[in-house]
Amino acid sequence: MGSLLRTAEGLGVRTVYLSGYTPYPEMPDDDRLPHIRQKLHKQIQKTALGAERLVDWQVYKNIADLFDLLGQQNTPVYAVEQAKGSITLPGFQPPDRLALLVGREVEGVEPEVLARCKAALEIPMAGSKESFNVVQAAGMALYHCAFFQETQ
């Protein structure tokens, strides 16, 4: 999580939304047990190097609530995921405003969550591995979306 926050901050992301069992830094009115939140905060802080204080992040226990919020804001959600009918990242022309969704490290994005996304964005693989790790995939997708106009 620290690496993702640091990458997001470096690429100008306005808000990182966290859901499910994703660890997150300490926050006001944190309802986690003190020893758990302190341990997680220290681990995140070590990698984030202060980015956890520079980029806005919000926790949504229920991802459906987050989809509802983004829908009200007219923010399309794109999953970074290998899926049937996906758009390869180099060919993706990002809209001015969007949210990128990355899934769990091994399982990826659940089918019912993927169904709520506008589309899936797939990063082509050149090696023999089948996928990138979540933070690397997020970083590539964020970089593409942040600098797409400059590379055209």
N, CA, C and O atoms as a GROMACS GRO file, in nm:
protein
  608
    1MET      N    1   0.083  -0.119   0.000
    1MET     CA    2   0.000   0.000   0.000
    1MET      C    3   0.087   0.125   0.000
    1MET      O    4   0.055   0.223  -0.068
    2GLY      N    5   0.196   0.123   0.074
    2GLY     CA    6   0.285   0.238   0.076
    2GLY      C    7   0.340   0.269  -0.062
    2GLY      O    8   0.348   0.386  -0.102
    3SER      N    9   0.379   0.166  -0.134
    3SER     CA   10   0.432   0.185  -0.268
    3SER      C   11   0.325   0.239  -0.363
    3SER      O   12   0.354   0.324  -0.447
    4LEU      N   13   0.203   0.191  -0.348
    4LEU     CA   14   0.093   0.242  -0.433
    4LEU      C   15   0.065   0.389  -0.404
    4LEU      O   16   0.046   0.467  -0.496
    5LEU      N   17   0.062   0.427  -0.277
    5LEU     CA   18   0.039   0.567  -0.242
    5LEU      C   19   0.152   0.656  -0.295
    5LEU      O   20   0.127   0.766  -0.344
    6ARG      N   21   0.273   0.608  -0.284
    6ARG     CA   22   0.388   0.685  -0.333
    6ARG      C   23   0.383   0.700  -0.485
    6ARG      O   24   0.410   0.809  -0.537
    7THR      N   25   0.349   0.594  -0.555
    7THR     CA   26   0.336   0.599  -0.701
    7THR      C   27   0.223   0.694  -0.741
    7THR      O   28   0.239   0.776  -0.831
    8ALA      N   29   0.110   0.682  -0.674
    8ALA     CA   30  -0.005   0.768  -0.704
    8ALA      C   31   0.029   0.914  -0.682
    8ALA      O   32  -0.005   0.999  -0.764
    9GLU      N   33   0.096   0.945  -0.573
    9GLU     CA   34   0.133   1.084  -0.544
    9GLU      C   35   0.228   1.137  -0.650
    9GLU      O   36   0.213   1.250  -0.697
   10GLY      N   37   0.325   1.055  -0.689
   10GLY     CA   38   0.423   1.096  -0.789
   10GLY      C   39   0.363   1.121  -0.925
   10GLY      O   40   0.418   1.197  -1.005
   11LEU      N   41   0.250   1.057  -0.954
   11LEU     CA   42   0.185   1.072  -1.085
   11LEU      C   43   0.065   1.165  -1.080
   11LEU      O   44  -0.009   1.175  -1.178
   12GLY      N   45   0.045   1.233  -0.968
   12GLY     CA   46  -0.057   1.336  -0.960
   12GLY      C   47  -0.199   1.287  -0.937
   12GLY      O   48  -0.294   1.359  -0.968
   13VAL      N   49  -0.214   1.167  -0.885
   13VAL     CA   50  -0.349   1.116  -0.856
   13VAL      C   51  -0.412   1.201  -0.748
   13VAL      O   52  -0.347   1.235  -0.649
   14ARG      N   53  -0.538   1.236  -0.766
   14ARG     CA   54  -0.607   1.319  -0.667
   14ARG      C   55  -0.653   1.241  -0.545
   14ARG      O   56  -0.636   1.287  -0.432
   15THR      N   57  -0.709   1.123  -0.567
   15THR     CA   58  -0.761   1.044  -0.455
   15THR      C   59  -0.736   0.896  -0.481
   15THR      O   60  -0.756   0.848  -0.592
   16VAL      N   61  -0.693   0.826  -0.378
   16VAL     CA   62  -0.681   0.681  -0.383
   16VAL      C   63  -0.792   0.626  -0.294
   16VAL      O   64  -0.801   0.659  -0.176
   17TYR      N   65  -0.876   0.544  -0.353
   17TYR     CA   66  -0.986   0.482  -0.278
   17TYR      C   67  -0.945   0.340  -0.242
   17TYR      O   68  -0.899   0.264  -0.328
   18LEU      N   69  -0.960   0.305  -0.117
   18LEU     CA   70  -0.922   0.173  -0.068
   18LEU      C   71  -1.046   0.099  -0.024
   18LEU      O   72  -1.135   0.156   0.039
   19SER      N   73  -1.054  -0.030  -0.058
   19SER     CA   74  -1.172  -0.107  -0.017
   19SER      C   75  -1.131  -0.250   0.016
   19SER      O   76  -1.015  -0.290   0.000
   20GLY      N   77  -1.229  -0.324   0.063
   20GLY     CA   78  -1.204  -0.464   0.098
   20GLY      C   79  -1.109  -0.476   0.215
   20GLY      O   80  -1.118  -0.400   0.312
   21TYR      N   81  -1.017  -0.570   0.205
   21TYR     CA   82  -0.923  -0.592   0.314
   21TYR      C   83  -0.790  -0.518   0.293
   21TYR      O   84  -0.691  -0.550   0.358
   22THR      N   85  -0.788  -0.421   0.204
   22THR     CA   86  -0.668  -0.343   0.177
   22THR      C   87  -0.622  -0.272   0.305
   22THR      O   88  -0.702  -0.206   0.370
   23PRO      N   89  -0.495  -0.286   0.341
   23PRO     CA   90  -0.444  -0.214   0.458
   23PRO      C   91  -0.439  -0.065   0.429
   23PRO      O   92  -0.425  -0.024   0.314
   24TYR      N   93  -0.449   0.014   0.532
   24TYR     CA   94  -0.444   0.160   0.514
   24TYR      C   95  -0.379   0.224   0.636
   24TYR      O   96  -0.379   0.166   0.744
   25PRO      N   97  -0.322   0.346   0.618
   25PRO     CA   98  -0.258   0.416   0.729
   25PRO      C   99  -0.360   0.451   0.839
   25PRO      O  100  -0.481   0.440   0.820
   26GLU      N  101  -0.308   0.492   0.952
   26GLU     CA  102  -0.396   0.536   1.061
   26GLU      C  103  -0.477   0.656   1.015
   26GLU      O  104  -0.431   0.738   0.935
   27MET      N  105  -0.599   0.665   1.069
   27MET     CA  106  -0.685   0.777   1.035
   27MET      C  107  -0.768   0.815   1.157
   27MET      O  108  -0.782   0.735   1.250
   28PRO      N  109  -0.822   0.937   1.158
   28PRO     CA  110  -0.908   0.976   1.271
   28PRO      C  111  -1.025   0.879   1.286
   28PRO      O  112  -1.076   0.827   1.186
   29ASP      N  113  -1.065   0.855   1.406
   29ASP     CA  114  -1.176   0.763   1.436
   29ASP      C  115  -1.153   0.622   1.380
   29ASP      O  116  -1.247   0.554   1.340
   30ASP      N  117  -1.027   0.581   1.379
   30ASP     CA  118  -0.989   0.449   1.329
   30ASP      C  119  -1.045   0.343   1.424
   30ASP      O  120  -1.015   0.346   1.544
   31ASP      N  121  -1.125   0.249   1.372
   31ASP     CA  122  -1.188   0.149   1.459
   31ASP      C  123  -1.109   0.018   1.467
   31ASP      O  124  -1.155  -0.078   1.530
   32ARG      N  125  -0.991   0.013   1.404
   32ARG     CA  126  -0.910  -0.108   1.413
   32ARG      C  127  -0.844  -0.116   1.551
   32ARG      O  128  -0.827  -0.013   1.618
   33LEU      N  129  -0.807  -0.235   1.593
   33LEU     CA  130  -0.737  -0.250   1.720
   33LEU      C  131  -0.608  -0.170   1.714
   33LEU      O  132  -0.540  -0.170   1.611
   34PRO      N  133  -0.572  -0.102   1.824
   34PRO     CA  134  -0.453  -0.014   1.823
   34PRO      C  135  -0.325  -0.081   1.773
   34PRO      O  136  -0.252  -0.021   1.693
   35HIS      N  137  -0.297  -0.202   1.817
   35HIS     CA  138  -0.171  -0.266   1.776
   35HIS      C  139  -0.172  -0.300   1.626
   35HIS      O  140  -0.066  -0.300   1.563
   36ILE      N  141  -0.288  -0.328   1.570
   36ILE     CA  142  -0.298  -0.358   1.427
   36ILE      C  143  -0.281  -0.232   1.344
   36ILE      O  144  -0.204  -0.230   1.248
   37ARG      N  145  -0.352  -0.126   1.381
   37ARG     CA  146  -0.342  -0.003   1.301
   37ARG      C  147  -0.202   0.058   1.311
   37ARG      O  148  -0.153   0.113   1.213
   38GLN      N  149  -0.138   0.049   1.426
   38GLN     CA  150  -0.003   0.104   1.441
   38GLN      C  151   0.098   0.024   1.359
   38GLN      O  152   0.187   0.081   1.296
   39LYS      N  153   0.085  -0.109   1.361
   39LYS     CA  154   0.176  -0.194   1.283
   39LYS      C  155   0.160  -0.166   1.134
   39LYS      O  156   0.260  -0.147   1.063
   40LEU      N  157   0.037  -0.163   1.086
   40LEU     CA  158   0.013  -0.136   0.944
   40LEU      C  159   0.060   0.004   0.905
   40LEU      O  160   0.120   0.022   0.799
   41HIS      N  161   0.033   0.101   0.991
   41HIS     CA  162   0.075   0.238   0.962
   41HIS      C  163   0.227   0.246   0.946
   41HIS      O  164   0.276   0.309   0.852
   42LYS      N  165   0.300   0.182   1.035
   42LYS     CA  166   0.447   0.184   1.027
   42LYS      C  167   0.496   0.119   0.898
   42LYS      O  168   0.588   0.170   0.834
   43GLN      N  169   0.435   0.007   0.861
   43GLN     CA  170   0.477  -0.062   0.739
   43GLN      C  171   0.447   0.023   0.615
   43GLN      O  172   0.531   0.033   0.525
   44ILE      N  173   0.331   0.083   0.611
   44ILE     CA  174   0.294   0.167   0.497
   44ILE      C  175   0.383   0.290   0.491
   44ILE      O  176   0.431   0.328   0.384
   45GLN      N  177   0.403   0.352   0.604
   45GLN     CA  178   0.483   0.473   0.614
   45GLN      C  179   0.627   0.450   0.566
   45GLN      O  180   0.686   0.536   0.502
   46LYS      N  181   0.682   0.334   0.597
   46LYS     CA  182   0.820   0.300   0.559
   46LYS      C  183   0.839   0.306   0.408
   46LYS      O  184   0.942   0.353   0.360
   47THR      N  185   0.741   0.259   0.333
   47THR     CA  186   0.751   0.258   0.187
   47THR      C  187   0.697   0.385   0.124
   47THR      O  188   0.749   0.432   0.023
   48ALA      N  189   0.593   0.441   0.182
   48ALA     CA  190   0.530   0.560   0.124
   48ALA      C  191   0.618   0.684   0.136
   48ALA      O  192   0.607   0.776   0.055
   49LEU      N  193   0.705   0.686   0.234
   49LEU     CA  194   0.796   0.800   0.255
   49LEU      C  195   0.723   0.934   0.262
   49LEU      O  196   0.769   1.033   0.206
   50GLY      N  197   0.609   0.935   0.329
   50GLY     CA  198   0.533   1.059   0.346
   50GLY      C  199   0.420   1.078   0.247
   50GLY      O  200   0.338   1.168   0.264
   51ALA      N  201   0.415   0.996   0.144
   51ALA     CA  202   0.307   1.010   0.044
   51ALA      C  203   0.170   0.989   0.106
   51ALA      O  204   0.071   1.041   0.057
   52GLU      N  205   0.164   0.912   0.215
   52GLU     CA  206   0.035   0.889   0.282
   52GLU      C  207  -0.022   1.017   0.341
   52GLU      O  208  -0.140   1.025   0.372
   53ARG      N  209   0.064   1.118   0.355
   53ARG     CA  210   0.018   1.250   0.403
   53ARG      C  211  -0.005   1.348   0.287
   53ARG      O  212  -0.069   1.451   0.306
   54LEU      N  213   0.045   1.317   0.171
   54LEU     CA  214   0.038   1.409   0.057
   54LEU      C  215  -0.076   1.380  -0.040
   54LEU      O  216  -0.130   1.471  -0.103
   55VAL      N  217  -0.111   1.254  -0.053
   55VAL     CA  218  -0.220   1.218  -0.145
   55VAL      C  219  -0.345   1.188  -0.062
   55VAL      O  220  -0.338   1.123   0.042
   56ASP      N  221  -0.458   1.236  -0.110
   56ASP     CA  222  -0.584   1.208  -0.043
   56ASP      C  223  -0.616   1.060  -0.060
   56ASP      O  224  -0.605   1.007  -0.171
   57TRP      N  225  -0.654   0.994   0.047
   57TRP     CA  226  -0.697   0.855   0.039
   57TRP      C  227  -0.820   0.838   0.127
   57TRP      O  228  -0.833   0.900   0.232
   58GLN      N  229  -0.908   0.752   0.081
   58GLN     CA  230  -1.033   0.728   0.152
   58GLN      C  231  -1.061   0.578   0.155
   58GLN      O  232  -1.029   0.505   0.061
   59VAL      N  233  -1.121   0.534   0.264
   59VAL     CA  234  -1.152   0.392   0.282
   59VAL      C  235  -1.302   0.369   0.264
   59VAL      O  236  -1.384   0.438   0.325
   60TYR      N  237  -1.337   0.272   0.182
   60TYR     CA  238  -1.475   0.230   0.162
   60TYR      C  239  -1.480   0.081   0.193
   60TYR      O  240  -1.427   0.000   0.118
   61LYS      N  241  -1.544   0.046   0.302
   61LYS     CA  242  -1.554  -0.095   0.340
   61LYS      C  243  -1.630  -0.174   0.234
   61LYS      O  244  -1.599  -0.290   0.208
   62ASN      N  245  -1.729  -0.111   0.172
   62ASN     CA  246  -1.812  -0.177   0.072
   62ASN      C  247  -1.785  -0.112  -0.064
   62ASN      O  248  -1.813   0.007  -0.083
   63ILE      N  249  -1.733  -0.188  -0.158
   63ILE     CA  250  -1.698  -0.132  -0.288
   63ILE      C  251  -1.822  -0.085  -0.365
   63ILE      O  252  -1.811   0.003  -0.450
   64ALA      N  253  -1.938  -0.141  -0.335
   64ALA     CA  254  -2.061  -0.096  -0.401
   64ALA      C  255  -2.088   0.051  -0.367
   64ALA      O  256  -2.135   0.127  -0.451
   65ASP      N  257  -2.059   0.091  -0.242
   65ASP     CA  258  -2.075   0.231  -0.203
   65ASP      C  259  -1.982   0.321  -0.283
   65ASP      O  260  -2.018   0.432  -0.320
   66LEU      N  261  -1.862   0.273  -0.308
   66LEU     CA  262  -1.765   0.350  -0.386
   66LEU      C  263  -1.813   0.364  -0.531
   66LEU      O  264  -1.804   0.472  -0.589
   67PHE      N  265  -1.862   0.256  -0.589
   67PHE     CA  266  -1.916   0.265  -0.726
   67PHE      C  267  -2.031   0.363  -0.732
   67PHE      O  268  -2.044   0.438  -0.829
   68ASP      N  269  -2.115   0.364  -0.629
   68ASP     CA  270  -2.227   0.458  -0.626
   68ASP      C  271  -2.176   0.602  -0.624
   68ASP      O  272  -2.227   0.688  -0.696
   69LEU      N  273  -2.076   0.630  -0.540
   69LEU     CA  274  -2.017   0.764  -0.532
   69LEU      C  275  -1.957   0.806  -0.665
   69LEU      O  276  -1.983   0.916  -0.713
   70LEU      N  277  -1.877   0.719  -0.725
   70LEU     CA  278  -1.814   0.753  -0.853
   70LEU      C  279  -1.918   0.772  -0.963
   70LEU      O  280  -1.901   0.856  -1.050
   71GLY      N  281  -2.025   0.694  -0.958
   71GLY     CA  282  -2.133   0.710  -1.055
   71GLY      C  283  -2.201   0.846  -1.041
   71GLY      O  284  -2.233   0.911  -1.140
   72GLN      N  285  -2.222   0.889  -0.916
   72GLN     CA  286  -2.283   1.021  -0.891
   72GLN      C  287  -2.192   1.133  -0.941
   72GLN      O  288  -2.240   1.239  -0.980
   73GLN      N  289  -2.061   1.108  -0.940
   73GLN     CA  290  -1.964   1.208  -0.987
   73GLN      C  291  -1.935   1.195  -1.136
   73GLN      O  292  -1.849   1.264  -1.190
   74ASN      N  293  -2.007   1.105  -1.203
   74ASN     CA  294  -1.985   1.079  -1.346
   74ASN      C  295  -1.840   1.042  -1.376
   74ASN      O  296  -1.782   1.086  -1.476
   75THR      N  297  -1.783   0.961  -1.289
   75THR     CA  298  -1.645   0.915  -1.305
   75THR      C  299  -1.647   0.770  -1.350
   75THR      O  300  -1.683   0.682  -1.272
   76PRO      N  301  -1.610   0.743  -1.475
   76PRO     CA  302  -1.608   0.604  -1.521
   76PRO      C  303  -1.496   0.526  -1.453
   76PRO      O  304  -1.388   0.579  -1.427
   77VAL      N  305  -1.524   0.400  -1.425
   77VAL     CA  306  -1.426   0.312  -1.359
   77VAL      C  307  -1.376   0.210  -1.461
   77VAL      O  308  -1.454   0.142  -1.527
   78TYR      N  309  -1.244   0.202  -1.474
   78TYR     CA  310  -1.180   0.105  -1.562
   78TYR      C  311  -1.097   0.011  -1.475
   78TYR      O  312  -1.019   0.056  -1.391
   79ALA      N  313  -1.114  -0.118  -1.496
   79ALA     CA  314  -1.036  -0.217  -1.421
   79ALA      C  315  -0.906  -0.243  -1.496
   79ALA      O  316  -0.905  -0.254  -1.618
   80VAL      N  317  -0.797  -0.253  -1.423
   80VAL     CA  318  -0.670  -0.296  -1.481
   80VAL      C  319  -0.669  -0.447  -1.460
   80VAL      O  320  -0.635  -0.496  -1.352
   81GLU      N  321  -0.706  -0.519  -1.566
   81GLU     CA  322  -0.732  -0.662  -1.551
   81GLU      C  323  -0.728  -0.732  -1.686
   81GLU      O  324  -0.766  -0.674  -1.788
   82GLN      N  325  -0.683  -0.855  -1.686
   82GLN     CA  326  -0.691  -0.938  -1.806
   82GLN      C  327  -0.832  -0.995  -1.811
   82GLN      O  328  -0.874  -1.068  -1.721
   83ALA      N  329  -0.904  -0.961  -1.916
   83ALA     CA  330  -1.042  -1.006  -1.926
   83ALA      C  331  -1.082  -1.013  -2.073
   83ALA      O  332  -1.022  -0.948  -2.158
   84LYS      N  333  -1.183  -1.093  -2.100
   84LYS     CA  334  -1.235  -1.103  -2.236
   84LYS      C  335  -1.284  -0.965  -2.281
   84LYS      O  336  -1.358  -0.898  -2.209
   85GLY      N  337  -1.243  -0.925  -2.399
   85GLY     CA  338  -1.286  -0.796  -2.452
   85GLY      C  339  -1.211  -0.676  -2.396
   85GLY      O  340  -1.253  -0.562  -2.416
   86SER      N  341  -1.100  -0.701  -2.327
   86SER     CA  342  -1.026  -0.589  -2.267
   86SER      C  343  -0.961  -0.502  -2.374
   86SER      O  344  -0.942  -0.544  -2.488
   87ILE      N  345  -0.928  -0.381  -2.334
   87ILE     CA  346  -0.859  -0.285  -2.420
   87ILE      C  347  -0.712  -0.291  -2.381
   87ILE      O  348  -0.679  -0.281  -2.262
   88THR      N  349  -0.623  -0.307  -2.479
   88THR     CA  350  -0.481  -0.306  -2.442
   88THR      C  351  -0.441  -0.165  -2.404
   88THR      O  352  -0.481  -0.068  -2.468
   89LEU      N  353  -0.362  -0.154  -2.302
   89LEU     CA  354  -0.328  -0.023  -2.246
   89LEU      C  355  -0.267   0.073  -2.348
   89LEU      O  356  -0.305   0.190  -2.350
   90PRO      N  357  -0.174   0.030  -2.432
   90PRO     CA  358  -0.119   0.128  -2.527
   90PRO      C  359  -0.223   0.191  -2.619
   90PRO      O  360  -0.204   0.303  -2.665
   91GLY      N  361  -0.332   0.122  -2.646
   91GLY     CA  362  -0.436   0.175  -2.734
   91GLY      C  363  -0.546   0.251  -2.662
   91GLY      O  364  -0.637   0.303  -2.727
   92PHE      N  365  -0.540   0.259  -2.531
   92PHE     CA  366  -0.645   0.322  -2.453
   92PHE      C  367  -0.629   0.473  -2.452
   92PHE      O  368  -0.523   0.525  -2.418
   93GLN      N  369  -0.735   0.544  -2.491
   93GLN     CA  370  -0.737   0.690  -2.484
   93GLN      C  371  -0.818   0.730  -2.362
   93GLN      O  372  -0.941   0.727  -2.366
   94PRO      N  373  -0.751   0.767  -2.254
   94PRO     CA  374  -0.823   0.795  -2.130
   94PRO      C  375  -0.906   0.923  -2.138
   94PRO      O  376  -0.865   1.021  -2.199
   95PRO      N  377  -1.025   0.919  -2.076
   95PRO     CA  378  -1.103   1.043  -2.066
   95PRO      C  379  -1.034   1.137  -1.968
   95PRO      O  380  -0.940   1.098  -1.898
   96ASP      N  381  -1.080   1.260  -1.961
   96ASP     CA  382  -1.020   1.358  -1.871
   96ASP      C  383  -1.029   1.316  -1.725
   96ASP      O  384  -0.941   1.348  -1.644
   97ARG      N  385  -1.135   1.244  -1.692
   97ARG     CA  386  -1.157   1.203  -1.553
   97ARG      C  387  -1.192   1.054  -1.554
   97ARG      O  388  -1.279   1.010  -1.630
   98LEU      N  389  -1.125   0.977  -1.469
   98LEU     CA  390  -1.154   0.836  -1.459
   98LEU      C  391  -1.102   0.781  -1.328
   98LEU      O  392  -1.022   0.846  -1.259
   99ALA      N  393  -1.147   0.662  -1.294
   99ALA     CA  394  -1.094   0.589  -1.179
   99ALA      C  395  -1.040   0.457  -1.232
   99ALA      O  396  -1.103   0.392  -1.316
  100LEU      N  397  -0.923   0.418  -1.183
  100LEU     CA  398  -0.866   0.290  -1.219
  100LEU      C  399  -0.882   0.196  -1.100
  100LEU      O  400  -0.856   0.233  -0.986
  101LEU      N  401  -0.924   0.076  -1.128
  101LEU     CA  402  -0.946  -0.025  -1.025
  101LEU      C  403  -0.844  -0.136  -1.043
  101LEU      O  404  -0.833  -0.194  -1.151
  102VAL      N  405  -0.769  -0.165  -0.937
  102VAL     CA  406  -0.679  -0.280  -0.939
  102VAL      C  407  -0.732  -0.381  -0.838
  102VAL      O  408  -0.787  -0.345  -0.735
  103GLY      N  409  -0.715  -0.506  -0.870
  103GLY     CA  410  -0.772  -0.612  -0.787
  103GLY      C  411  -0.672  -0.672  -0.691
  103GLY      O  412  -0.566  -0.616  -0.664
  104ARG      N  413  -0.709  -0.786  -0.642
  104ARG     CA  414  -0.624  -0.859  -0.547
  104ARG      C  415  -0.503  -0.916  -0.620
  104ARG      O  416  -0.509  -0.943  -0.740
  105GLU      N  417  -0.396  -0.936  -0.548
  105GLU     CA  418  -0.268  -0.978  -0.605
  105GLU      C  419  -0.277  -1.107  -0.686
  105GLU      O  420  -0.223  -1.112  -0.796
  106VAL      N  421  -0.340  -1.209  -0.638
  106VAL     CA  422  -0.347  -1.336  -0.710
  106VAL      C  423  -0.479  -1.352  -0.785
  106VAL      O  424  -0.479  -1.392  -0.902
  107GLU      N  425  -0.589  -1.321  -0.720
  107GLU     CA  426  -0.721  -1.345  -0.778
  107GLU      C  427  -0.767  -1.239  -0.875
  107GLU      O  428  -0.854  -1.266  -0.958
  108GLY      N  429  -0.712  -1.120  -0.868
  108GLY     CA  430  -0.754  -1.012  -0.957
  108GLY      C  431  -0.886  -0.952  -0.914
  108GLY      O  432  -0.923  -0.957  -0.797
  109VAL      N  433  -0.957  -0.895  -1.010
  109VAL     CA  434  -1.085  -0.828  -0.985
  109VAL      C  435  -1.197  -0.933  -0.994
  109VAL      O  436  -1.204  -1.010  -1.090
  110GLU      N  437  -1.282  -0.935  -0.894
  110GLU     CA  438  -1.394  -1.030  -0.892
  110GLU      C  439  -1.488  -1.002  -1.011
  110GLU      O  440  -1.508  -0.887  -1.048
  111PRO      N  441  -1.545  -1.108  -1.070
  111PRO     CA  442  -1.632  -1.091  -1.188
  111PRO      C  443  -1.747  -0.993  -1.165
  111PRO      O  444  -1.780  -0.915  -1.254
  112GLU      N  445  -1.810  -0.996  -1.047
  112GLU     CA  446  -1.922  -0.905  -1.022
  112GLU      C  447  -1.877  -0.759  -1.013
  112GLU      O  448  -1.953  -0.668  -1.045
  113VAL      N  449  -1.754  -0.736  -0.969
  113VAL     CA  450  -1.699  -0.600  -0.965
  113VAL      C  451  -1.658  -0.558  -1.106
  113VAL      O  452  -1.684  -0.446  -1.148
  114LEU      N  453  -1.596  -0.648  -1.178
  114LEU     CA  454  -1.556  -0.620  -1.316
  114LEU      C  455  -1.677  -0.583  -1.402
  114LEU      O  456  -1.666  -0.499  -1.491
  115ALA      N  457  -1.790  -0.646  -1.376
  115ALA     CA  458  -1.912  -0.618  -1.452
  115ALA      C  459  -1.961  -0.475  -1.432
  115ALA      O  460  -2.032  -0.422  -1.518
  116ARG      N  461  -1.924  -0.411  -1.322
  116ARG     CA  462  -1.966  -0.273  -1.296
  116ARG      C  463  -1.873  -0.171  -1.360
  116ARG      O  464  -1.903  -0.051  -1.362
  117CYS      N  465  -1.760  -0.217  -1.413
  117CYS     CA  466  -1.661  -0.126  -1.474
  117CYS      C  467  -1.699  -0.096  -1.618
  117CYS      O  468  -1.764  -0.176  -1.686
  118LYS      N  469  -1.657   0.020  -1.664
  118LYS     CA  470  -1.682   0.061  -1.804
  118LYS      C  471  -1.609  -0.034  -1.899
  118LYS      O  472  -1.664  -0.072  -2.003
  119ALA      N  473  -1.487  -0.071  -1.864
  119ALA     CA  474  -1.407  -0.163  -1.946
  119ALA      C  475  -1.289  -0.213  -1.862
  119ALA      O  476  -1.260  -0.161  -1.755
  120ALA      N  477  -1.224  -0.315  -1.916
  120ALA     CA  478  -1.100  -0.366  -1.855
  120ALA      C  479  -0.984  -0.321  -1.942
  120ALA      O  480  -0.992  -0.324  -2.065
  121LEU      N  481  -0.877  -0.279  -1.878
  121LEU     CA  482  -0.754  -0.238  -1.947
  121LEU      C  483  -0.650  -0.346  -1.922
  121LEU      O  484  -0.624  -0.382  -1.807
  122GLU      N  485  -0.591  -0.396  -2.027
  122GLU     CA  486  -0.493  -0.504  -2.015
  122GLU      C  487  -0.355  -0.456  -2.057
  122GLU      O  488  -0.340  -0.390  -2.160
  123ILE      N  489  -0.256  -0.488  -1.978
  123ILE     CA  490  -0.118  -0.454  -2.008
  123ILE      C  491  -0.056  -0.573  -2.081
  123ILE      O  492  -0.048  -0.682  -2.024
  124PRO      N  493  -0.012  -0.554  -2.204
  124PRO     CA  494   0.047  -0.666  -2.278
  124PRO      C  495   0.172  -0.720  -2.206
  124PRO      O  496   0.251  -0.644  -2.151
  125MET      N  497   0.186  -0.851  -2.209
  125MET     CA  498   0.300  -0.917  -2.145
  125MET      C  499   0.396  -0.964  -2.253
  125MET      O  500   0.353  -1.024  -2.352
  126ALA      N  501   0.525  -0.939  -2.236
  126ALA     CA  502   0.625  -0.983  -2.333
  126ALA      C  503   0.700  -1.106  -2.284
  126ALA      O  504   0.758  -1.180  -2.364
  127GLY      N  505   0.701  -1.129  -2.154
  127GLY     CA  506   0.773  -1.243  -2.097
  127GLY      C  507   0.684  -1.364  -2.081
  127GLY      O  508   0.577  -1.373  -2.141
  128SER      N  509   0.730  -1.457  -2.000
  128SER     CA  510   0.655  -1.581  -1.980
  128SER      C  511   0.559  -1.575  -1.861
  128SER      O  512   0.473  -1.663  -1.848
  129LYS      N  513   0.571  -1.476  -1.777
  129LYS     CA  514   0.477  -1.463  -1.665
  129LYS      C  515   0.343  -1.415  -1.719
  129LYS      O  516   0.336  -1.354  -1.826
  130GLU      N  517   0.237  -1.443  -1.645
  130GLU     CA  518   0.103  -1.412  -1.692
  130GLU      C  519   0.050  -1.277  -1.647
  130GLU      O  520  -0.049  -1.228  -1.700
  131SER      N  521   0.115  -1.217  -1.547
  131SER     CA  522   0.065  -1.088  -1.498
  131SER      C  523   0.174  -1.013  -1.424
  131SER      O  524   0.276  -1.069  -1.385
  132PHE      N  525   0.149  -0.883  -1.406
  132PHE     CA  526   0.236  -0.800  -1.324
  132PHE      C  527   0.180  -0.795  -1.182
  132PHE      O  528   0.064  -0.828  -1.160
  133ASN      N  529   0.263  -0.753  -1.088
  133ASN     CA  530   0.210  -0.737  -0.953
  133ASN      C  531   0.124  -0.611  -0.950
  133ASN      O  532   0.137  -0.525  -1.037
  134VAL      N  533   0.037  -0.601  -0.853
  134VAL     CA  534  -0.065  -0.496  -0.848
  134VAL      C  535  -0.005  -0.356  -0.857
  134VAL      O  536  -0.055  -0.273  -0.935
  135VAL      N  537   0.099  -0.327  -0.782
  135VAL     CA  538   0.155  -0.191  -0.782
  135VAL      C  539   0.221  -0.159  -0.915
  135VAL      O  540   0.207  -0.048  -0.966
  136GLN      N  541   0.293  -0.255  -0.974
  136GLN     CA  542   0.354  -0.228  -1.104
  136GLN      C  543   0.246  -0.206  -1.210
  136GLN      O  544   0.258  -0.115  -1.292
  137ALA      N  545   0.141  -0.288  -1.209
  137ALA     CA  546   0.032  -0.270  -1.306
  137ALA      C  547  -0.036  -0.134  -1.286
  137ALA      O  548  -0.064  -0.063  -1.382
  138ALA      N  549  -0.062  -0.100  -1.161
  138ALA     CA  550  -0.124   0.030  -1.132
  138ALA      C  551  -0.034   0.143  -1.179
  138ALA      O  552  -0.081   0.240  -1.239
  139GLY      N  553   0.095   0.132  -1.154
  139GLY     CA  554   0.190   0.235  -1.195
  139GLY      C  555   0.192   0.255  -1.345
  139GLY      O  556   0.193   0.368  -1.394
  140MET      N  557   0.194   0.145  -1.420
  140MET     CA  558   0.194   0.155  -1.566
  140MET      C  559   0.065   0.220  -1.616
  140MET      O  560   0.069   0.308  -1.703
  141ALA      N  561  -0.046   0.176  -1.562
  141ALA     CA  562  -0.176   0.232  -1.605
  141ALA      C  563  -0.188   0.379  -1.567
  141ALA      O  564  -0.235   0.461  -1.646
  142LEU      N  565  -0.146   0.413  -1.446
  142LEU     CA  566  -0.151   0.554  -1.403
  142LEU      C  567  -0.061   0.641  -1.489
  142LEU      O  568  -0.099   0.751  -1.528
  143TYR      N  569   0.058   0.592  -1.518
  143TYR     CA  570   0.152   0.668  -1.601
  143TYR      C  571   0.090   0.692  -1.739
  143TYR      O  572   0.093   0.803  -1.792
  144HIS      N  573   0.035   0.585  -1.798
  144HIS     CA  574  -0.027   0.598  -1.930
  144HIS      C  575  -0.138   0.704  -1.927
  144HIS      O  576  -0.145   0.790  -2.015
  145CYS      N  577  -0.223   0.698  -1.825
  145CYS     CA  578  -0.336   0.792  -1.817
  145CYS      C  579  -0.290   0.934  -1.787
  145CYS      O  580  -0.347   1.030  -1.839
  146ALA      N  581  -0.188   0.948  -1.705
  146ALA     CA  582  -0.138   1.081  -1.667
  146ALA      C  583  -0.068   1.151  -1.783
  146ALA      O  584  -0.076   1.273  -1.795
  147PHE      N  585   0.001   1.076  -1.868
  147PHE     CA  586   0.083   1.138  -1.972
  147PHE      C  587   0.041   1.102  -2.114
  147PHE      O  588   0.119   1.123  -2.207
  148PHE      N  589  -0.078   1.049  -2.132
  148PHE     CA  590  -0.124   1.004  -2.263
  148PHE      C  591  -0.117   1.116  -2.366
  148PHE      O  592  -0.062   1.096  -2.475
  149GLN      N  593  -0.170   1.234  -2.335
  149GLN     CA  594  -0.174   1.344  -2.431
  149GLN      C  595  -0.034   1.388  -2.474
  149GLN      O  596  -0.012   1.428  -2.588
  150GLU      N  597   0.060   1.380  -2.380
  150GLU     CA  598   0.197   1.425  -2.410
  150GLU      C  599   0.270   1.330  -2.505
  150GLU      O  600   0.363   1.371  -2.575
  151THR      N  601   0.227   1.202  -2.508
  151THR     CA  602   0.296   1.105  -2.592
  151THR      C  603   0.233   1.091  -2.731
  151THR      O  604   0.282   1.015  -2.814
  152GLN      N  605   0.126   1.164  -2.755
  152GLN     CA  606   0.056   1.154  -2.884
  152GLN      C  607   0.103   1.260  -2.980
  152GLN      O  608   0.055   1.267  -3.093
   0.00000   0.00000   0.00000
